[in-house]
Amino acid sequence: MSKIKVILSLCIAVFLCASCGVTYKKEEISQDLQALIKKECGLDSNVVVIGKTLYLDIVIDKFISNDNKIVFQTIKTIQTTNLAIVRVVLSSDSNIQYMVGTAFDKNKILAFRIVQNIDDIKSYFYMRISRSDYESRNLIELAGGSSFAARMVNDKHDITKDEFVGRLIASQINMMIRTNLLYGALIGAMQMQYIGIKGNELYFLVLGTVNSVVEPIIQEALQSDLESYVNKYQVSFNSIKAINQNGKVIFNAYLS
């Protein structure tokens, strides 16, 4: 995931150029972004704007491989794509708030998604938040398997702030598991999935095995993230309920 952090940090580098004036008209932003991706990546893309959310999809034929050159090229393509999204949105007169870049293989077996909040990018550039704070606002989602990947690709709607923060918390928990070798060994393939918000409660689905060793690690992380992100964003929820596939509540977190 460290390479992904580099990708996201590089997005900020384009802000200086992008903030100089209006280059892309909101009425033509989809066509202009598709043309830019074709020029810089040689790939066809699909761009859809729904409310204040922009979605860009690209298909990468060889998404994963044992060949390091192919892996590097995939990372470079995702990097270039996300830089293009930021450049176009920040150089436009649109009111886009969330930018969603999704890369997936042609059979939709594996999908990778980065969701960016325009306000977070601006706050980092203007030094209102630190780099570590900015990185803690990175929303990264990975879906494996035909049903999960296809669902990710096909799910396009106008993202709300509450939803963004809810998915962000789930993303940070999943990234903690994937990037920390000790946690990864203990927790294994456990994953949090955002379900939705009902009243003032945020709901997650817990996939994988949860045992007495895992429980306190995840409980502490959920409690800490809830308090942290409610302070960073003004949201409507103040508690988390994480349930398993049988509907049983496994984790609870409340604002102290």
C-alpha positions, 0 to 999 in steps of 0.5 A: 500500500506504500506505493498507493500512498505515493500515488495519492501524494503525487495527486497533490503535486498537480494542484498548483497547475490545476488551480490557475484557472478554468481549463475544462468546462463542466459540460464537457468534463467527461469527454475531456477526461476520457480524451486525456486518459486516451492520450496519456495512458492509451486506454479507453475509459468510461466517465460518468458524473452523478451529482457531485461525484465523478466516476472513471473506470478503466480496464487493465488486461493484465491486472496482476502478474508475477512479472514485476514489469507488468506490476510496475506498469499497472501501478503507473497506469493507476497513478497516471489515471488518478493524476488526470482525474485531479488535474481535470476536476481542479481545472474545471468549473464543476462542483464535483466533490468526490472523484472515484477512479476504478481499475479492473480486469476485463472479466471483473474478477479483481477491482481496485478503487480510489475515492478522493475528496476534493476538500482534503486535497485542497486542505493538504495543499494549503497546509491546513492538514499534515501529510500523515493526516491527509494519508489517513483520509485515503479511501482505498477499496479492493474487491476480489471475486466476480460478484464483489468486483462486478458490484464495485464497478457497477455501483455508481451513485452520488456519494454523501459525506456520511457515506464517504466517512463510513467507507473511509473508516472501513478502508482504514481498518482493512489497510491496517490489516493488509499493511501491518505484518503482525496484524495480518498474521493474527487477523488473516483475511478478515475484512470490513465492508460498509453497509450504510447508515441508519439514524445515528448508527454506522453499519459494517459487515464483517467477513472472515474469522474473528476470534478472541485474539482479533476482537480487541485489536479491531475493537480498539481500532474502530473506537479510535477511528470513530472518534478521529473521523467524527472530529475531522468531518461533521457527520450525522452518526456517532456510533458503529455496529459491525455485524457478521453474515448471520446478522450478529453484532460483533463490534460496537463503538460509541463516541465517548 
